[in-house]
């Protein structure tokens, strides 16, 4: 455990409570360590910290539209790479036909987020029905395949050389955000037992980014039963009950869903906005100087962003202040909305992310200028 230098102070004209009762005519900016988990300071400014008139160089906010990635592939190993580093790989996969082979990720746990469609998922442990809005955690080494009922669009998030776990819920208690009883596991049911057992099957294994293939004269998904504590799990965002505070805006860390060693996955779900007259109603400006922040927009209206639609993804690399767009800031100040209806997946990565080469038109290059109307 790191012992941070801690000397709490209040200097000048400032609020005594973060994210509430801001001095008149000021804009709050949070400077923090370790994302939202370490020490922080709230700074109060006369101008919005994102009111830049120019932004040059490689460090900038970026946005991508995955709806423009239209090609469907049979295997997740042919999914389109989006972002990655040594500890995390994010890919986008479209598929419409039943896989004729099995896959196994030997590089790390895989997290699927189903953006569109529904399917049967078959794996070592049995059968799962998966649908829009589902997270599916597949432990490293799990054999699996999907059989879509409708075309499937999914975000694949690999915890490279690592595993997924649940966050420490602290004083909120173990049943907060979602009860572990809401997690579903595969079943050895009639659908699993009635898979075609005959013919030749392949397992395509990914290890250190390279593919190897094993051949079998039978379907290797032939388990008759199992017991234990290691298994895939499914969680739909609709089972998440977000932490809320009517008197102060909570940081994204309050919405953490899964954790790995070098990144976290959070889920933003519909919720009432803060009702206290002095509380911020929109995300606060902040320097996330230790983490790169990625948000995948799944459904609804994204009240802190302009010109963002479902299927888009934003990247805010560490090193500059970011926060709500000007229109959202004005709407929050005037109390124009009382609740959110957005659903989004956020990834906070401790190590810098590299953007993969993408087809022309996928990146919205004007995103950096979308704050300039303040």
C-alpha positions, 0 to 999 in steps of 0.5 A: 500500500502506497503511503500518499503525502496527505495534507488537506487544505482549503486555499482561496475561494473554494467549496468545502465539499467536492462537486457541490456548492461551487463558488458563484461563477466558477468551474470545478476541475479535479486533479487526481492520482490513480484515476478516481481512487487516489488523493485528489484536489478540486480547483475552481476556475473562472473559465471552463477548463475545456474552452480551448481555441486550438489543440495541436499534436498527437495528444487529443480526445478522439472518437470512433464510429464502430457502425462503420465497421460493417464486415462480418467474420466467422471467428472472433480472431478476425475481429477488428482491433480498436485499442490496446496495450500490453495489458488490454486488447479491445476489438470489435466483432460482427458475426451472423453465422454459426461458428464451425469451430471452437476458439480458446484464448490462452492470452487472458480472460475475455470479456464480451459486451453484446451491443446488438443481437442475440445468440447461443453461446456454447463452451466447456461449461455448457450453454448460455443464451446471450443477448443485447446488453449482456456482459460475458466473462470467459476465463482464460482457456475456455473453449467456446463458440456462438450460434447467432439467432440474429446478427451479433455485434460485440465489444471484445475486451481481453485482460491480457495475461490477467483475469477479471474479478469484482470490485471491492464495494467497501462500505456500500456492502456486497449487494451494492451495484449488483448482487452476485446472485444476478450472475448467470453461469452456463448450464448443461441443458438440452441445447448443450446436449443436442449439439451435433456431436459428429464430424471433425472439429477444430479448436483455434487457440490464440497464444501470444497473438499467434494462432494454432489449430487442433483437430478432433474427430468429435465435438470437444464440448462433450462434458457431462457435468462439472463442479467448482468455482471457476466458470464463465458468467453473464451479467446484463446491464439491466441487472445493475442498480447504480449507486446514487447520491442526491446531494453530490455527483459520484465519480465513475469509480462508483460504477465499476463492474469488473476489475483487472490488474491494470484496468477497470470496466465501469457501466453507466446506466440510467439513473436520477440526476442529483436533486440537491440545488448545490450539486453538480448535475453533469460529470465534473471537469477532471485530469485523469493523469494516471489513466487513459479513459475509453467509453463505448456508447451502447444505448440512449442519449449521452447527456454529457456529450454532443453528436454521439450516437450508439456504437461510437467510442471515445478515447481521452488519453491522460494528460489533459483536462476533459469533461462535459460538452458546452451544451451539456454544461449549460443544461446541467446548470439550468436543471433541464433534465432530471434523469439520464437514459444512457447506457455506456461501457467505460474502460479506465486503463492504467497504461497508455493505449495505442489506437489500431489502424482503422478504415478511413471514416471510422474516426471522427477527426472533428471530435477535438473541436466539439468543445470549442463553442463554450 
